[in-house]
């Protein structure tokens, strides 16, 4: 009797384990091309990913990708807390950040997929169409505060407008150009790249700092309208006398001074929709062609040598 009872118990235990295994498997409702997932990215990349997601969903009707607009720190926290599966950053995760994920038994994968640029814009009537890198640094740190310190202009105060504090554009300038120096009091943030463009359209004495994708995206009629309403500033060095605008060829050739790499960070370690989306962006020609049409430089696709003259 005891032997029979033990045998029945083992059978039911095995059935329970099998059932639990089946239940875990059923928890995964997404595949590489179906189900739902969420990605988070900075406002700087809204135009780019609106297009990529729309095309991806058209190709995969059973897939639905939700989006969240988050700054760098917010996006990393969302990934850590599983509020999203994929994030977009203009840098790789730091060693400290990777260790934080690993401490939570998470092992995100990072893939560089494109090169982007930070653009300077001014009002169309602003006579200044070029900017020296060191002069810009002096403006941001308060060593230069008036337009007449740059040339034969009036003594109006220079205002510098970012999209928002801790955005991709803000952090890039602070870390890469200023090397940790504090910004001067005439630098302030709005709420988006769009608001910066609108501000510059109505303020002749301001400099706007935005993502290049907001004025170079061929898919977006809004980006084309923005480009027609502001003046893009050529950036370079007085010593060489060469100034470049944030156009694709000059990004590819590394001529433009403010270039940054874009990364997709994926927390999925299986063949889920997050992984499928990352593969589409990075490994399929269609995904890389969208990046090309957006005015950025894809990592895995050849770029035509089309130059744009600096005014």
N, C-alpha and C positions, 0 to 999 in steps of 0.2 A: 504493500500500500504506500509506504514511504517512498519507494523507488518510483512508483507510478506518479505520485504527487510531485516529486522532484522533476520528472520528465516533463509533465504538463507545465510546470512553472518555467522551465527553461524555454519551452516552445513559445509560451506567451511573452517571455522577456525578449526573445529574438524577434517576435512579431512587433513588439513595442519599439524596439530599436529600429527595425526596418521602417515602421510607420513614421517615426521621428525623422529618419533620414529622408523619407519621401517628402515630409512636410517642409524641411529645410530647403529641399530642392525646389518645391513649389513656391517658396517665398520670392524667388527670382522671376519676376514677371517681364523683364526686359531682355532683349537680345541685341545683337549688333545693329539691327535695323528695325527694331520694333519696341514698343513700350514707351515709358516716360522717363525723363531724367531732367536735371536742372544744371545749368552752368551759370557762373558769376563772372562778370567782367566790369572794368572801369568804363565810365561814360565815353572815354576816348575811342572805344572800339565798338560803339553802338551801330554805326552804319555798316561796318564790316560784318559783324555777326548777325545783324538782321538779314542780310543777303545770304550769308552762308547757311543759316538755319532754314530760311525759306526754301532754298534749293534742295537742301538735304531732306527736308520733310516732303517736298514734291517727289523726290526720287524714292522715298520710303514712306508711303502713306500711313503705315501703321506706327510710325514714330512721332512722338511729340516732345519737343524740347522747350522747357520753361527757362526764362532768363531772370537774372537779378543784377541790377546795377549796384556795384559795391566798389569802394576804394580798396587799395591793396591789402591793408590790414583786415578789413571786414571780409574780404574774399577768402583770405587764408583761414580766418576763424570759421567761416561757413563750411569750408572744406573739412576742417578738423571736426566740426560738430555734425557732419553728414547732412547739412542743409542743402548741399549741392555735391555733384560728383566730379565736376570739372571746373577749373578756374583759369582765367587768362591773366598773366602778369607780364610786365616788361622787364622781368629779371627771373632768374631761377630762384628756388627756395634756398635760404642760407643753411649752413650746416646745423645751426641751432634750431631752425625751423624743422629740418628733416628729423632731428633727434626728438623733437616734441611729437611729431607724427609717429615715430617708431616707438616712443614710450606708450603710445595709445594703440600699439599693434597695427599701425597703418603704414603702408609703404607706397606712397604716391610716386607716379612716374612723370618725369618732366621731359617735354619735347619742344625744341625750338622750331618754330614754323614760319616766321617772317621777320623782316626788319622794318621798323617804323621810324618816324622822326617827329620831333617837336618843332612846331612852326611858330614864327613871329608874324603878327599881322598888325596893320595900322589903318587908319582912316584913308580913303582914296585921295583926299586932299592933303594928306601929310606929305611934305616934300622929301622926307627921308625914306629911301627905298632900299638902303643897305645898312648893315649894323656890324660893327667890329665885336668880336667875341669878348674881348677885355672891356670894351665900353659897356656891353650888356651886363657883365659881371659888376661893374662899378655902379650901374643904375640899380641893380637888384640889392646891392649892399649899401646904397645911400651915398656913395662917393660922388656920383653925378645925380643931380636932382632936377636940373633945368635943361630945356631943349637947346638953349644957346651955348651950353657947354659942349655940345656935339657939332656945332657948325653955325652958320649965319641964320639962325632961327630966332624967334622971340624968347622971352624969359619965362614962358609958361612952365608950370610944374609937370614933370613926367609922371604919369600914372601907369602902373603895370597891373594887368588883370589876368588872374589865373581862373581856371574853371572852378576849383574848390580846394581848400586845404587838404593835404594828404592824398591828393589825386595822383595819377600816374605822371601827369605833366609837372605838377608841383614838386613831387619827390625827385623826379629826374633832374630838374634844374638845381634843386637844393643839394642833392648828393653828387651829381656829376660836374656841375659848373662851380658851385659855391663851396663844395667840399666841407659842408657843415656850417659855414658862416651864416649869420642871421640875415633875413631879408629886411629891407628898410620899410618905414611906415607907409610909404606910398604904394606898396604892393598889397593887393587884396584879392579875395576870391569871390566868385559868383556861385552858381549852383550847377552849371553845366558848360560844356564847350559852346553850345548854342547861345547861351546867355552872354558869353564872352564876345562872340561875333556880333550879337545885337548891340552890345555896349560899344564896341569899336565903331560900328556903323554910325553911332550918334555922338561920338566923342573924338574930336580931331587931335587931341594931345595925349592919347593913351596908346600903350602897346599891349596887345593881347597875346597870350601864350596858350596855344591849343595843340591838339593832336593833328598831324598832317592829314590824316584820313578824313577829317571833317571838311576839307577843301579839295581833296584829290580824288574822291570816290566817283568813278564813272557811272556806277549803278544808281547813284542818288541824285535826283534832280535838285534836292535841297542843298546838297554839297555844291553843286554847280552854281546855284543861286547865291550861296554864301561867298563863293570865290569871286563872283562878279560884284559883290557889294563891299569888299575890303581889298586892301593891297597887301600882298605877301612880300615880306622883307627878305632880301638876300643877306646871308650871314657868312662872314669870313674873317680875314685878318688883314689889317692895314699893311703889314710887312710884305705880304705877297700881292696885295691889290686884287685878290680873287674872292668873289662872293658868290654863294650858291643858294638857290631856293630848294625847299624840301621836296623836290620832284624825284621820281623813281630812279632815273639814271644816276643822279648825284648821290642818292642813297646807296645804290648798288656799287658805285665806284668809291664809296667812302669819302666823298668830297665834302658833303654837307656836315657841319660840325656836330649837330645834335641828333645822332642816330642811336636807336636802342633796339634790342632784340625782344621778340615776343615769344612767350612760352605758353603752352597748354599743360596744366598740371592735372593729372587724372588720378583719383584715389581708387578707382576700380582695378582689381587684380584679376578679373574674369572678363569674359566676352559679353559685357553688357552694352547698353546704348551709349554710355559715356565713352567707352573704348571705341565703339563703332564711329562715333562722331569725330573723335580725335584722329582715327585712321583716315577718315574722309578728308579732313582738313589737311593732313600732313602727307598722306601717301597716295591720294588720288589726284589725277590731273585737274579734274573739275574743281576740287577744293582749292588747289593752288592757283588755278586760273582766276577764280573770284578774287583772291588776294592780289593778283596782278592787276585786275581791272579796278581795284580799290585804290591804286596808286602806291601801295606798299610793295615791298620786295619779298617774294616767296623764297624759302630756303631751297626748295627742290625743283624749281622751274626756271628755265632760261628767260632772261629779260632782254627785250629789244633795246638797242642803243638809240633811244629817242631823247634828244636833249631839249631843254627849254631855256631860252636866253634870259638872263637877269637884266631887268630894266636899269 
